[in-house]
Amino acid sequence: MSRWEPDARGRLERAALELYSERGFEQTTVAEIAARAGLTERTFFRHFADKREVLFRGAGSLQDFLVTTLAGTPESVAPIDAIGAAFEAVGFLLQDREYSRLRQAAIAGNAELQERELVKLATLSAALAETLRQRGVADPAASLTAEAGVAVFKIAFGRWISDTGQQDLAQHIRESLDELKAVTAGRS
């Protein structure tokens, strides 16, 4: 194997997702991922702590982006619309639908990964609720709004990865938020 490894992280991610899709998460080893990517196990561990990290590597960055975006939303914007705008901004960042489909399928097929995804979303919700409180939104409204925003994102994300059309994630987020608003206004 060569010492120069262009896009090693990307190659490892693609190899892992392919193998998780073909064999399942539990049946895939780090050695197999590295071999499929044409790299060594040592290279794998330079990029990821373990094979789960391939699926969760961007969680901290996603949370930081959402918190920063929410904090930067004008104070005059209603809390639910501020949350919606933050998630919509994330929707413009996530463009690789096939990667997202494969990632979600791997998570759905493993109880441990599902639990980790739920912890990630709960941590995200808590951070967003704290950001709303810093914007002057009292509890329980801050917590309810943050949880509703995460729920809107989960529904929109699921719709986006199963969508065979060209609608982007941001549009699914807008539509899901509009549906939530209609339901809470009694217009369902």
Secondary structure as UniProt FT lines:
FT   TURN            6..7
FT   HELIX           8..23
FT   TURN            25..27
FT   HELIX           30..37
FT   HELIX           41..47
FT   TURN            51..52
FT   HELIX           53..56
FT   TURN            57..58
FT   HELIX           59..71
FT   TURN            75..76
FT   HELIX           79..93
FT   HELIX           97..108
FT   HELIX           111..134
FT   TURN            135..136
FT   TURN            139..140
FT   HELIX           141..162
FT   HELIX           169..184
FT   TURN            185..186
//
